[in-house]
Amino acid sequence: MKINNYSEKMKDNRITELFGIRYPIIQAGMVWCSGWRLASAVSNAGGLGLIGAGSMHPATLQEHIQKCKAATPLPYGVNIPLMYPQIEEIMAIVMEEKVPIVFTSAGNPATWTAKLKEAGIIVVHVVSSSKFALKAASAGVDAVVAEGFEAGGHNGREETTTLTLIPQVRDSVDLPLIAAGGIATGDAMAAVFALGAEGVQVGTRFALTEESSASDAFKQHCIALNEGDTVLSLKKVSPTRLVKNDFFRQVAELEEQGASAEEFRALLGRGRAKKGIFEGDLEEGELEIGQIASHIKQILPAKEVVEEMVEQYNRTVERLSRLAINYQTDSPQLTH
């Protein structure tokens, strides 16, 4: 299925064609950040906005979908972690509301892909390795997101970086490929396109925008981070990149002790990410953010982020074209 095309799309790009969007820039469906305001703002700017179902009760998700549809006539989607406890209700809602695009993550894509596609929904799955990309392709997804170690959300245990992951996934599957993890600029977008990606999924940069539903305290804290202020943690439960704070130090202590998954779950309890990201408890909350946060120093409207990325991408591609090497197979003749 392809959504009605949108004028001035990037030519010969399978991601813009598949989603019917102008720019191959997807806003990640992040917990406590990606509500209808952010998703509709990104879609209205020419990208693809995603509502993050992972932090929403079914009724809340339905409300956000309806408000997003009212706020934009353009394509949008919903990100659904497949480990969600009320997954049957969530899936029923996205099909009832005729959500055009669903990104699935954190689970087996074979469970829901066929049912979603039968409902006319485009399905994309998030992977952290070539092995899982092949499984997603076998499940019949329309595209994959390959997310590297730098990302802030649920991550791969292998700690494969984005620049290492993208070419390997590209070699493994012929599906439309979206790169994620550490991408916040047009320069980074150009870099992953050079490696075979056809679109980018951007989390951290959109989490720190005006329309993000994260608390202002969380946003201000994140734009003040330095390199090395985040660490990939919670590998026994679900690998997540955390900002160093009191909660992180409790996690690190348990990791040093070789604690079990049950002990980590007990520490996490309920609502730990909500406490940190949405409520702004900067010490006891779980502060999830990507490595690239240390590069971001300003909170902008989502529209400006999209425009800035596109402009920088075009400048970078133009600059690189001037650096093309005139390679000749014949050995140069030595002169005396």
Backbone as numpy.savetxt, mean C-alpha at the origin, in Angstrom:
# Nx Ny Nz CAx CAy CAz Cx Cy Cz
-12.71 -7.67 -16.17 -13.56 -6.47 -16.17 -12.68 -5.23 -16.17
-13.04 -4.25 -16.97 -12.37 -2.96 -16.97 -13.38 -1.86 -16.73
-13.03 -0.94 -15.85 -13.91 0.17 -15.56 -13.82 1.16 -16.72
-14.90 1.90 -16.96 -14.90 2.89 -18.04 -13.66 3.77 -17.97
-13.04 3.94 -19.12 -11.76 4.65 -19.12 -11.91 6.12 -18.77
-10.82 6.68 -18.30 -10.76 8.06 -17.83 -9.79 8.80 -18.73
-10.13 10.01 -19.16 -9.33 10.71 -20.15 -7.92 10.99 -19.68
-7.02 11.06 -20.61 -5.62 11.40 -20.38 -4.89 10.42 -19.48
-5.29 9.15 -19.53 -4.57 8.15 -18.75 -3.17 7.95 -19.33
-2.25 7.44 -18.48 -0.92 7.11 -18.96 -1.05 6.06 -20.06
-0.45 6.29 -21.19 -0.59 5.40 -22.32 0.12 4.07 -22.07
-0.48 3.01 -22.60 0.12 1.69 -22.56 0.48 1.25 -21.15
-0.38 1.55 -20.19 -0.16 1.13 -18.82 -1.31 0.24 -18.38
-0.99 -1.00 -18.00 -2.05 -1.95 -17.68 -2.79 -1.60 -16.39
-2.15 -0.89 -15.49 -2.81 -0.53 -14.23 -3.86 0.55 -14.46
-3.51 1.60 -15.21 -4.50 2.64 -15.47 -5.65 2.08 -16.31
-5.36 1.17 -17.22 -6.41 0.56 -18.04 -7.31 -0.34 -17.20
-6.72 -1.13 -16.33 -7.48 -2.07 -15.51 -8.45 -1.34 -14.58
-7.96 -0.29 -13.93 -8.77 0.41 -12.94 -9.56 1.59 -13.51
-9.21 2.03 -14.72 -9.89 3.18 -15.30 -9.52 4.48 -14.61
-8.24 4.63 -14.28 -7.76 5.82 -13.58 -6.75 6.58 -14.43
-6.47 7.81 -14.05 -5.57 8.65 -14.83 -4.10 8.34 -14.54
-3.76 8.16 -13.27 -2.38 7.91 -12.87 -2.27 6.56 -12.17
-1.19 5.83 -12.38 -1.03 4.51 -11.74 -0.53 4.63 -10.30
-1.24 5.44 -9.52 -0.89 5.68 -8.12 -2.06 5.22 -7.26
-1.80 4.24 -6.39 -2.84 3.68 -5.54 -2.53 4.05 -4.09
-3.52 4.57 -3.41 -3.38 4.88 -1.99 -3.70 3.62 -1.20
-2.77 3.19 -0.36 -2.96 1.95 0.39 -4.13 2.05 1.36
-4.78 0.91 1.60 -5.90 0.86 2.55 -5.40 0.60 3.95
-4.95 1.64 4.62 -4.28 1.52 5.92 -5.26 1.62 7.08
-5.02 0.80 8.13 -5.89 0.86 9.30 -5.80 2.23 9.96
-6.95 2.76 10.34 -7.09 4.02 11.08 -6.62 5.25 10.29
-6.30 5.09 9.03 -5.89 6.23 8.19 -6.79 6.38 6.97
-7.23 5.26 6.41 -7.84 5.26 5.07 -9.35 5.19 5.12
-9.98 6.30 5.48 -11.42 6.39 5.44 -11.89 6.96 4.12
-13.18 7.28 4.03 -13.75 7.74 2.77 -13.19 9.09 2.33
-12.82 9.96 3.27 -12.28 11.27 2.88 -10.97 11.13 2.11
-10.07 10.29 2.63 -8.79 10.10 1.95 -8.99 9.36 0.63
-9.77 8.29 0.65 -9.97 7.51 -0.57 -10.58 8.35 -1.69
-11.61 9.12 -1.37 -12.26 9.94 -2.41 -11.35 11.05 -2.90
-10.53 11.61 -2.00 -9.60 12.68 -2.40 -8.57 12.16 -3.39
-8.04 10.96 -3.14 -7.05 10.38 -4.06 -7.70 10.03 -5.39
-8.87 9.45 -5.36 -9.57 9.12 -6.60 -9.89 10.38 -7.40
-10.34 11.42 -6.72 -10.65 12.67 -7.42 -9.41 13.33 -8.01
-8.24 13.01 -7.45 -6.98 13.55 -7.96 -6.43 12.74 -9.12
-7.09 11.64 -9.48 -6.66 10.84 -10.63 -6.00 9.53 -10.28
-5.80 9.26 -8.98 -5.26 7.97 -8.56 -6.39 7.03 -8.20
-6.06 5.99 -7.42 -7.07 5.07 -6.92 -7.04 5.10 -5.40
-8.13 5.57 -4.80 -8.23 5.59 -3.35 -8.82 4.30 -2.83
-8.28 3.81 -1.70 -8.77 2.59 -1.07 -9.25 2.88 0.35
-10.41 2.36 0.69 -10.90 2.40 2.06 -10.29 1.20 2.80
-9.74 1.43 3.98 -9.11 0.35 4.75 -10.11 -0.33 5.66
-10.57 -1.53 5.28 -11.58 -2.24 6.07 -11.02 -2.84 7.34
-9.70 -2.96 7.44 -9.09 -3.66 8.56 -9.37 -3.06 9.92
-9.72 -1.78 9.98 -10.01 -1.16 11.28 -11.48 -0.75 11.40
-12.34 -1.37 10.59 -13.76 -0.98 10.59 -14.68 -2.14 10.90
-15.69 -1.89 11.73 -16.78 -2.85 11.88 -17.57 -2.86 10.57
-18.29 -3.94 10.29 -19.03 -4.01 9.03 -19.93 -2.80 8.76
-20.68 -2.35 9.76 -21.58 -1.20 9.55 -20.79 0.07 9.25
-19.62 0.21 9.90 -18.78 1.38 9.65 -18.24 1.36 8.23
-17.82 0.18 7.78 -17.32 0.06 6.41 -18.41 0.44 5.41
-19.62 -0.05 5.63 -20.71 0.26 4.71 -20.95 1.77 4.64
-20.89 2.43 5.78 -21.06 3.89 5.82 -19.97 4.59 5.02
-18.72 4.13 5.17 -17.60 4.75 4.45 -17.72 4.51 2.95
-18.17 3.33 2.55 -18.36 3.06 1.12 -19.41 3.99 0.54
-20.51 4.13 1.22 -21.58 4.99 0.72 -21.15 6.44 0.65
-20.41 6.92 1.64 -19.92 8.31 1.62 -18.88 8.51 0.54
-18.05 7.49 0.29 -17.04 7.59 -0.76 -17.72 7.68 -2.13
-18.74 6.87 -2.34 -19.47 6.91 -3.62 -20.13 8.27 -3.84
-20.56 8.88 -2.74 -21.19 10.20 -2.86 -20.16 11.30 -3.11
-18.91 11.05 -2.69 -17.86 12.07 -2.78 -17.06 12.02 -4.07
-17.14 10.91 -4.81 -16.40 10.81 -6.06 -17.17 9.96 -7.07
-17.21 10.39 -8.34 -17.81 9.56 -9.38 -16.79 8.60 -9.99
-15.56 8.68 -9.52 -14.44 7.94 -10.11 -14.18 6.63 -9.38
-13.40 5.74 -9.98 -13.13 4.44 -9.36 -12.49 4.58 -7.98
-12.86 3.69 -7.08 -12.30 3.60 -5.74 -12.29 2.11 -5.39
-11.72 1.77 -4.26 -11.71 0.37 -3.86 -11.70 0.22 -2.36
-11.68 -1.05 -1.92 -11.61 -1.39 -0.50 -10.50 -2.40 -0.30
-9.68 -2.17 0.71 -8.65 -3.15 1.08 -9.18 -4.01 2.22
-9.10 -5.33 2.05 -9.65 -6.25 3.05 -8.59 -7.25 3.49
-8.14 -7.20 4.75 -7.27 -8.26 5.28 -8.10 -9.54 5.42
-7.66 -10.62 4.81 -8.45 -11.84 4.80 -8.52 -12.53 6.15
-7.69 -12.08 7.11 -7.76 -12.65 8.46 -8.81 -11.92 9.31
-9.55 -10.98 8.71 -10.57 -10.22 9.42 -11.58 -11.18 10.04
-11.91 -11.02 11.33 -12.80 -11.98 12.00 -14.22 -12.03 11.45
-14.72 -10.92 10.90 -16.09 -10.90 10.35 -16.05 -10.84 8.82
-15.18 -11.66 8.25 -14.91 -11.59 6.82 -16.16 -11.84 5.97
-17.04 -12.75 6.39 -18.25 -13.04 5.61 -19.12 -11.78 5.49
-19.30 -11.06 6.59 -20.10 -9.84 6.57 -19.46 -8.76 5.70
-18.13 -8.63 5.82 -17.40 -7.63 5.04 -17.56 -7.89 3.54
-17.37 -9.14 3.15 -17.48 -9.49 1.74 -18.91 -9.29 1.22
-19.87 -9.61 2.05 -21.27 -9.40 1.65 -21.55 -7.92 1.40
-20.97 -7.06 2.22 -21.18 -5.62 2.06 -20.55 -5.10 0.77
-19.30 -5.51 0.48 -18.65 -4.97 -0.73 -19.38 -5.44 -1.99
-19.95 -6.64 -1.93 -20.71 -7.11 -3.10 -22.06 -6.41 -3.18
-22.70 -6.22 -2.04 -24.00 -5.53 -2.02 -23.87 -4.09 -2.50
-22.77 -3.43 -2.09 -22.55 -2.02 -2.46 -21.91 -1.87 -3.83
-21.64 -3.00 -4.48 -21.04 -2.99 -5.83 -19.73 -2.22 -5.86
-18.88 -2.48 -4.87 -17.55 -1.89 -4.86 -16.80 -2.38 -6.10
-16.22 -1.50 -6.90 -15.62 -1.94 -8.18 -14.30 -2.69 -8.05
-13.53 -2.39 -6.98 -12.19 -2.95 -6.87 -11.95 -3.36 -5.41
-11.39 -4.55 -5.21 -11.03 -5.02 -3.87 -9.58 -5.47 -3.87
-8.83 -4.95 -2.92 -7.47 -5.41 -2.66 -7.53 -6.32 -1.44
-7.04 -7.54 -1.57 -7.00 -8.46 -0.43 -5.56 -8.61 0.05
-5.43 -8.94 1.33 -4.10 -9.10 1.91 -4.19 -10.01 3.12
-3.02 -10.43 3.61 -2.93 -11.20 4.86 -3.84 -12.42 4.87
-3.67 -13.28 3.88 -4.47 -14.50 3.82 -4.38 -15.17 2.47
-5.13 -16.22 2.29 -5.10 -17.01 1.07 -6.06 -16.41 0.04
-5.55 -15.92 -1.09 -6.42 -15.28 -2.09 -7.42 -16.25 -2.73
-7.11 -17.53 -2.69 -8.00 -18.51 -3.32 -9.36 -18.57 -2.62
-9.42 -18.13 -1.37 -10.65 -18.23 -0.59 -11.78 -17.37 -1.16
-11.46 -16.16 -1.62 -12.51 -15.21 -2.01 -12.42 -14.69 -3.44
-11.30 -14.87 -4.11 -11.12 -14.25 -5.43 -12.22 -14.62 -6.42
-12.53 -15.90 -6.54 -13.53 -16.34 -7.52 -14.91 -15.72 -7.22
-15.29 -15.70 -5.95 -16.60 -15.15 -5.57 -16.67 -13.66 -5.88
-15.60 -12.94 -5.59 -15.58 -11.50 -5.87 -15.64 -11.24 -7.37
-14.90 -12.00 -8.14 -14.91 -11.80 -9.59 -16.25 -12.17 -10.22
-16.92 -13.16 -9.64 -18.26 -13.51 -10.10 -19.23 -12.34 -9.91
-18.93 -11.53 -8.88 -19.75 -10.35 -8.60 -19.33 -9.14 -9.43
-18.39 -9.34 -10.36 -17.95 -8.26 -11.23 -16.90 -7.35 -10.62
-16.22 -7.83 -9.59 -15.24 -7.00 -8.87 -13.82 -7.33 -9.34
-13.03 -6.31 -9.60 -11.61 -6.49 -9.91 -10.89 -6.82 -8.60
-10.05 -7.86 -8.62 -9.40 -8.34 -7.40 -7.88 -8.23 -7.54
-7.27 -7.62 -6.53 -5.81 -7.47 -6.46 -5.36 -8.05 -5.13
-4.26 -8.77 -5.12 -3.77 -9.35 -3.87 -2.37 -8.83 -3.55
-2.12 -8.59 -2.27 -0.82 -8.07 -1.80 0.07 -9.24 -1.41
1.29 -9.26 -1.95 2.24 -10.35 -1.66 3.59 -9.79 -1.22
4.36 -10.66 -0.58 5.70 -10.25 -0.14 6.80 -11.12 -0.72
6.43 -11.99 -1.67 7.43 -12.86 -2.28 6.93 -13.36 -3.63
7.85 -13.86 -4.44 7.48 -14.45 -5.73 6.61 -15.69 -5.54
6.89 -16.45 -4.49 6.10 -17.66 -4.21 4.62 -17.30 -4.02
4.36 -16.26 -3.24 2.97 -15.87 -3.00 2.37 -15.18 -4.23
3.20 -14.55 -5.05 2.70 -13.97 -6.29 2.17 -15.06 -7.21
2.90 -16.17 -7.27 2.45 -17.30 -8.10 1.14 -17.89 -7.57
1.00 -17.95 -6.24 -0.24 -18.46 -5.64 -1.40 -17.52 -5.97
-1.13 -16.22 -5.92 -2.18 -15.24 -6.24 -2.59 -15.37 -7.70
-1.61 -15.56 -8.58 -1.92 -15.74 -10.01 -2.77 -16.99 -10.23
-2.43 -18.07 -9.51 -3.20 -19.32 -9.62 -4.63 -19.14 -9.13
-4.80 -18.24 -8.16 -6.14 -17.98 -7.61 -6.99 -17.15 -8.56
-6.37 -16.55 -9.59 -7.12 -15.82 -10.60 -7.24 -14.33 -10.38
-6.34 -13.75 -9.54 -6.42 -12.31 -9.31 -6.09 -11.54 -10.59
-6.53 -10.30 -10.64 -6.32 -9.46 -11.82 -4.97 -8.74 -11.81
-4.39 -8.57 -10.63 -3.10 -7.89 -10.48 -2.55 -8.22 -9.11
-1.27 -7.96 -8.91 -0.66 -8.16 -7.59 0.07 -6.90 -7.15
0.10 -6.71 -5.84 0.95 -5.70 -5.21 2.11 -6.44 -4.57
3.33 -6.11 -4.95 4.51 -6.69 -4.32 5.04 -5.67 -3.31
4.95 -6.02 -2.03 5.28 -5.08 -0.96 6.58 -5.45 -0.28
7.53 -4.53 -0.30 8.84 -4.78 0.26 8.96 -4.49 1.74
10.11 -4.83 2.27 10.47 -4.74 3.69 10.29 -3.33 4.27
10.40 -2.31 3.43 10.33 -0.93 3.91 8.94 -0.50 4.35
7.92 -1.27 3.96 6.54 -0.87 4.17 6.18 -0.78 5.65
5.12 -0.03 5.93 4.67 0.12 7.31 3.64 -0.90 7.72
2.90 -1.44 6.76 1.83 -2.38 7.09 2.35 -3.78 7.31
1.45 -4.75 7.22 1.83 -6.15 7.43 2.81 -6.57 6.33
3.90 -7.13 6.76 5.07 -7.30 5.92 5.49 -8.76 5.84
6.42 -9.05 4.93 6.95 -10.40 4.82 8.03 -10.67 5.86
8.08 -11.91 6.33 9.10 -12.28 7.32 10.48 -12.35 6.70
10.55 -12.44 5.37 11.85 -12.60 4.71 12.66 -11.31 4.67
12.02 -10.17 4.92 12.69 -8.87 4.91 13.30 -8.55 3.55
12.59 -8.91 2.48 13.06 -8.61 1.13 12.72 -7.16 0.80
13.72 -6.39 0.40 13.49 -4.98 0.09 12.73 -4.83 -1.23
12.13 -3.69 -1.41 11.32 -3.45 -2.60 12.13 -3.58 -3.88
13.33 -2.99 -3.91 14.15 -3.04 -5.12 14.63 -4.45 -5.45
14.67 -5.32 -4.44 15.01 -6.72 -4.69 13.77 -7.52 -5.09
12.65 -7.19 -4.47 11.42 -7.96 -4.69 10.80 -7.74 -6.07
10.72 -6.49 -6.51 9.97 -6.18 -7.74 10.49 -6.95 -8.96
11.79 -6.94 -9.27 12.22 -7.67 -10.48 12.00 -9.18 -10.38
12.05 -9.71 -9.16 11.84 -11.15 -9.01 10.37 -11.53 -9.20
9.47 -10.70 -8.68 8.05 -10.95 -8.92 7.73 -10.75 -10.40
8.36 -9.71 -11.01 8.13 -9.47 -12.45 8.54 -10.69 -13.27
9.62 -11.34 -12.89 10.07 -12.52 -13.62 9.18 -13.73 -13.37
8.43 -13.71 -12.26 7.63 -14.87 -11.87 6.23 -14.87 -12.45
5.62 -13.70 -12.57 4.23 -13.63 -13.07 4.11 -12.54 -14.12
3.14 -12.72 -15.01 2.91 -11.74 -16.07 1.72 -10.83 -15.76
1.24 -10.87 -14.54 0.11 -10.03 -14.15 0.52 -8.57 -14.06
-0.43 -7.63 -14.19 -0.12 -6.23 -13.88 0.46 -6.14 -12.48
1.57 -5.42 -12.35 2.34 -5.42 -11.10 2.41 -4.04 -10.48
2.04 -3.97 -9.21 2.07 -2.73 -8.43 3.15 -2.87 -7.37
4.03 -1.90 -7.28 5.10 -1.93 -6.28 4.68 -1.17 -5.04
5.10 -1.66 -3.87 4.79 -1.00 -2.60 5.96 -1.18 -1.64
6.09 -0.22 -0.74 7.14 -0.30 0.28 8.22 0.74 0.04
8.18 1.83 0.80 9.21 2.86 0.69 9.01 3.81 -0.47
7.80 3.87 -1.04 7.55 4.72 -2.20 6.72 5.92 -1.78
7.31 7.10 -1.89 6.61 8.32 -1.50 6.85 9.47 -2.47
7.65 9.23 -3.49 8.04 10.29 -4.43 7.96 9.79 -5.87
7.97 10.75 -6.79 8.02 10.39 -8.20 9.32 9.73 -8.58
10.41 10.08 -7.89 11.70 9.43 -8.13 11.60 7.93 -7.85
11.00 7.59 -6.70 10.85 6.18 -6.33 9.93 5.46 -7.31
8.91 6.17 -7.75 7.99 5.59 -8.75 8.75 5.25 -10.03
9.60 6.15 -10.49 10.39 5.89 -11.69 11.33 4.70 -11.48
11.89 4.60 -10.28 12.82 3.51 -9.99 12.15 2.15 -10.08
10.96 2.01 -9.49 10.30 0.70 -9.52 9.70 0.41 -10.89
9.36 1.46 -11.65 8.92 1.23 -13.03 10.07 0.68 -13.86
11.28 1.15 -13.59 12.45 0.63 -14.31 12.66 -0.85 -14.04
12.18 -1.32 -12.89 12.35 -2.72 -12.51 11.19 -3.61 -12.92
10.17 -3.03 -13.56 9.08 -3.84 -14.07 7.71 -3.56 -13.49
7.62 -2.67 -12.51 6.31 -2.33 -11.96 5.54 -1.47 -12.95
4.22 -1.51 -12.84 3.36 -0.70 -13.71 2.49 0.27 -12.92
2.60 0.20 -11.61 1.88 1.10 -10.72 2.55 1.08 -9.36
2.17 2.03 -8.51 2.72 2.07 -7.16 1.58 2.16 -6.15
1.75 1.46 -5.04 0.84 1.61 -3.91 1.58 2.38 -2.83
0.99 3.49 -2.42 1.64 4.43 -1.51 0.86 4.48 -0.20
1.53 4.12 0.90 0.88 4.13 2.19 1.28 5.31 3.05
2.52 5.30 3.51 2.99 6.30 4.46 2.75 7.73 4.00
3.03 8.02 2.73 2.86 9.40 2.26 1.41 9.84 2.36
0.46 8.94 2.10 -0.94 9.30 2.21 -1.44 9.24 3.65
-0.82 8.42 4.48 -1.19 8.40 5.91 -0.92 9.75 6.55
0.06 10.47 6.00 0.48 11.76 6.57 -0.02 12.91 5.69
-1.29 12.82 5.29 -1.93 13.91 4.54 -3.06 14.50 5.36
-3.59 15.60 4.88 -4.67 16.29 5.60 -5.91 15.42 5.71
-6.22 14.62 4.68 -7.46 13.84 4.68 -7.34 12.52 5.43
-6.14 12.11 5.78 -5.98 10.89 6.56 -6.72 11.00 7.88
-7.36 9.91 8.30 -8.10 9.92 9.56 -7.22 9.67 10.78
-5.92 9.51 10.58 -5.00 9.39 11.71 -5.02 10.67 12.53
-4.70 10.56 13.80 -4.69 11.73 14.67 -3.57 12.70 14.27
-3.79 13.97 14.55 -2.77 14.97 14.25 -1.50 14.70 15.04
-1.65 14.19 16.27 -0.47 13.88 17.09 0.39 12.82 16.40
-0.25 11.79 15.85 0.46 10.74 15.13 1.16 11.30 13.90
0.45 12.12 13.13 1.04 12.70 11.91 2.25 13.56 12.24
2.11 14.44 13.23 3.21 15.33 13.59 4.41 14.55 14.11
4.14 13.49 14.86 5.23 12.65 15.38 5.97 11.98 14.23
5.23 11.50 13.24 5.85 10.76 12.14 6.68 11.65 11.23
6.25 12.90 11.00 7.05 13.75 10.11 8.30 14.28 10.82
8.43 13.98 12.12 9.65 14.36 12.86 10.60 13.18 13.04
10.25 12.01 12.47 11.10 10.83 12.62 12.39 10.97 11.82
13.42 10.30 12.31 14.70 10.24 11.61 14.93 8.83 11.08
15.93 8.67 10.23 16.28 7.34 9.74 16.57 6.42 10.93
16.04 5.21 10.86 16.29 4.24 11.92 15.31 4.30 13.07
14.33 5.19 13.00 13.35 5.32 14.09 12.20 4.32 13.97
12.20 3.49 12.93 11.19 2.43 12.81 11.90 1.08 12.67
11.23 0.03 13.15 11.82 -1.32 13.11 10.73 -2.33 12.77
11.05 -3.30 11.92 10.11 -4.37 11.61 10.02 -5.30 12.82
8.82 -5.43 13.38 8.63 -6.16 14.62 7.47 -7.15 14.49
7.15 -7.82 15.61 5.98 -8.71 15.72 5.98 -9.82 14.68
7.15 -10.37 14.40 7.24 -11.39 13.35 6.51 -12.67 13.71
6.35 -12.95 15.00 5.66 -14.17 15.40 4.15 -14.05 15.27
3.66 -12.85 15.12 2.22 -12.63 14.99 1.89 -12.21 13.55
2.28 -10.99 13.19 2.11 -10.48 11.83 3.12 -9.36 11.66
4.18 -9.59 10.89 5.27 -8.60 10.79 4.76 -7.19 10.49
5.11 -6.24 11.35 4.62 -4.87 11.25 5.76 -3.92 11.59
5.90 -2.84 10.84 6.95 -1.86 11.12 6.43 -0.87 12.14
7.15 -0.73 13.25 6.72 0.11 14.36 7.69 1.25 14.62
7.13 2.38 15.03 7.94 3.49 15.53 8.44 3.11 16.93
9.67 3.46 17.24 10.22 3.17 18.56 9.54 4.03 19.62
8.87 3.37 20.56 8.24 4.04 21.70 8.16 3.04 22.84
7.43 3.34 23.90 7.35 2.42 25.04 6.75 1.08 24.64
5.70 1.11 23.81 5.10 -0.14 23.37 6.09 -0.96 22.55
6.81 -0.31 21.65 7.81 -1.02 20.85 8.86 -1.67 21.75
9.28 -0.95 22.79 10.30 -1.51 23.69 9.77 -2.73 24.44
8.49 -2.75 24.75 7.89 -3.94 25.35 7.90 -5.11 24.37
7.62 -4.81 23.12 7.66 -5.84 22.07 9.09 -6.37 21.92
10.06 -5.46 21.88 11.46 -5.86 21.71 11.93 -6.73 22.87
11.47 -6.41 24.07 11.86 -7.20 25.24 11.31 -8.62 25.14
10.06 -8.75 24.72 9.48 -10.08 24.53 10.22 -10.85 23.44
10.61 -10.15 22.38 11.33 -10.81 21.29 12.68 -11.33 21.77
13.36 -10.55 22.61 14.65 -10.98 23.17 14.48 -12.21 24.06
13.32 -12.31 24.71 13.05 -13.44 25.60 12.56 -14.66 24.84
12.33 -14.52 23.55 11.81 -15.63 22.76 10.37 -15.96 23.09
9.58 -14.95 23.37 8.19 -15.13 23.77 7.38 -15.81 22.66
6.28 -16.45 23.07 5.41 -17.14 22.12 4.47 -16.16 21.44
3.82 -16.64 20.39 2.84 -15.81 19.69 1.71 -15.40 20.63
1.32 -16.31 21.53 0.25 -16.01 22.48 0.63 -14.86 23.41
1.90 -14.82 23.82 2.35 -13.73 24.69 2.33 -12.39 23.95
2.68 -12.42 22.68 2.62 -11.18 21.89 1.18 -10.73 21.72
0.27 -11.68 21.49 -1.14 -11.31 21.33 -1.70 -10.72 22.62
-1.24 -11.25 23.75 -1.70 -10.72 25.03 -1.22 -9.29 25.21
0.00 -9.00 24.79 0.53 -7.63 24.89 -0.23 -6.69 23.96
-0.52 -7.18 22.76 -1.25 -6.36 21.81 -2.65 -6.03 22.31
-3.32 -7.05 22.90 -4.67 -6.84 23.39 -5.58 -6.37 22.28
-6.54 -5.54 22.63 -7.48 -5.02 21.64 -7.30 -3.51 21.50
-7.32 -3.06 20.27 -7.30 -1.62 20.05 -5.96 -0.94 20.22
-4.86 -1.69 20.17 -3.54 -1.07 20.37 -3.19 -0.13 19.22
-3.49 -0.52 17.97 -3.21 0.35 16.83 -4.14 1.57 16.84
-5.39 1.36 17.23 -6.33 2.49 17.34 -5.81 3.49 18.35
-5.33 2.99 19.48 -4.80 3.87 20.53 -3.66 4.74 20.01
-2.80 4.15 19.21 -1.64 4.90 18.73 -1.93 5.79 17.53
-2.53 5.22 16.49 -2.70 5.95 15.23 -3.90 6.90 15.28
-5.02 6.40 15.76 -6.27 7.17 15.72 -6.44 8.09 16.93
-6.03 7.59 18.10 -6.22 8.38 19.33 -4.99 9.18 19.71
-3.83 8.86 19.14 -2.64 9.67 19.36 -1.87 9.40 20.63
-2.01 8.19 21.20 -1.19 7.81 22.36 0.18 7.38 21.83
1.14 8.27 21.92 2.43 8.07 21.25 3.38 7.15 22.01
3.03 6.75 23.22 3.91 5.87 23.98 3.34 4.46 24.13
2.06 4.34 24.46 1.46 3.03 24.67 0.76 2.50 23.42
0.61 3.33 22.41 -0.05 2.90 21.19 0.89 2.20 20.23
0.30 1.41 19.33 1.06 0.75 18.26 1.13 1.72 17.09
2.32 2.25 16.83 2.50 3.27 15.79 3.08 2.61 14.54
2.22 2.29 13.58 2.65 1.65 12.34 2.92 2.72 11.28
4.11 2.68 10.71 4.45 3.61 9.64 5.65 3.06 8.88
5.80 3.45 7.62 6.90 2.94 6.81 8.21 3.66 7.03
9.29 3.05 6.56 10.63 3.64 6.70 10.73 5.02 6.06
9.97 5.24 5.00 10.08 6.48 4.25 9.53 7.67 5.03
8.93 7.45 6.18 8.41 8.55 6.99 9.50 9.57 7.31
10.73 9.12 7.48 11.82 10.03 7.81 12.13 11.00 6.68
11.62 10.73 5.48 11.84 11.60 4.32 10.72 12.64 4.18
9.62 12.42 4.89 8.44 13.29 4.77 8.46 14.34 5.87
8.39 15.59 5.50 8.51 16.68 6.48 7.33 17.63 6.47
6.29 17.32 5.68 5.17 18.24 5.55 3.88 17.47 5.32
2.81 17.91 5.96 1.49 17.31 5.78 0.76 18.11 4.71
0.45 17.45 3.59 -0.17 18.11 2.44 -1.54 17.52 2.15
-2.36 18.21 1.37 -3.59 17.58 0.86 -3.22 16.43 -0.08
-4.06 15.41 -0.12 -3.78 14.24 -0.97 -3.62 14.63 -2.43
-4.41 15.59 -2.90 -4.32 16.02 -4.29 -2.92 16.53 -4.62
-2.34 17.31 -3.71 -0.99 17.83 -3.94 0.05 16.72 -3.95
-0.16 15.70 -3.14 0.76 14.56 -3.14 0.75 13.88 -4.50
-0.44 13.62 -5.04 -0.55 12.97 -6.35 0.11 13.84 -7.42
-0.22 15.12 -7.44 0.34 16.02 -8.45 1.86 16.11 -8.34
2.35 16.19 -7.12 3.80 16.28 -6.90 4.50 15.02 -7.38
3.91 13.84 -7.10 4.52 12.59 -7.53 4.56 12.50 -9.05
3.48 12.88 -9.71 3.43 12.81 -11.18 4.45 13.76 -11.80
4.50 14.99 -11.31 5.46 15.97 -11.84 6.90 15.49 -11.64
7.18 14.98 -10.47 8.55 14.51 -10.20 8.88 13.28 -11.04
7.92 12.39 -11.21 8.13 11.21 -12.06 8.51 11.64 -13.47
7.74 12.57 -14.02 8.01 13.02 -15.39 9.38 13.70 -15.51
9.74 14.52 -14.53 11.06 15.16 -14.54 12.17 14.11 -14.47
11.97 13.11 -13.64 12.99 12.07 -13.47 13.18 11.26 -14.73
12.07 10.87 -15.37 12.16 10.11 -16.62 12.86 10.94 -17.69
12.53 12.22 -17.76 13.18 13.10 -18.75 14.68 13.22 -18.46
15.01 13.38 -17.18 16.43 13.50 -16.81 17.19 12.22 -17.15
16.60 11.08 -16.86 17.26 9.81 -17.13 17.42 9.56 -18.62
16.46 10.05 -19.41 16.57 9.86 -20.86 17.81 10.56 -21.41
18.21 11.66 -20.75 19.40 12.39 -21.21 20.69 11.67 -20.79
20.55 10.69 -19.89 21.73 9.95 -19.43 21.90 8.63 -20.15
21.11 8.42 -21.20 21.20 7.17 -21.95 22.61 6.98 -22.48
23.11 5.77 -22.34 24.47 5.45 -22.78 24.43 4.93 -24.21
25.24 5.51 -25.04 25.34 5.06 -26.43 26.29 3.88 -26.47
25.73 2.69 -26.30 26.55 1.48 -26.22 26.82 0.95 -27.62
28.10 0.71 -27.91 28.50 0.18 -29.19 29.16 -1.19 -29.00
28.78 -2.13 -29.84 29.33 -3.46 -29.70 30.77 -3.56 -30.19
31.11 -2.69 -31.14 32.47 -2.73 -31.67 33.43 -2.08 -30.66
34.57 -2.71 -30.49 35.57 -2.16 -29.57 36.13 -0.88 -30.14
36.35 0.14 -29.33 36.91 1.37 -29.83 38.32 1.17 -30.36
38.65 1.87 -31.43 39.99 1.77 -32.01 40.95 2.66 -31.22
42.09 2.08 -30.89 43.10 2.86 -30.19 43.89 3.69 -31.17
44.14 4.91 -30.84 44.94 5.76 -31.71 46.20 6.17 -30.96
47.22 6.39 -31.72 48.50 6.79 -31.11 48.82 8.21 -31.55
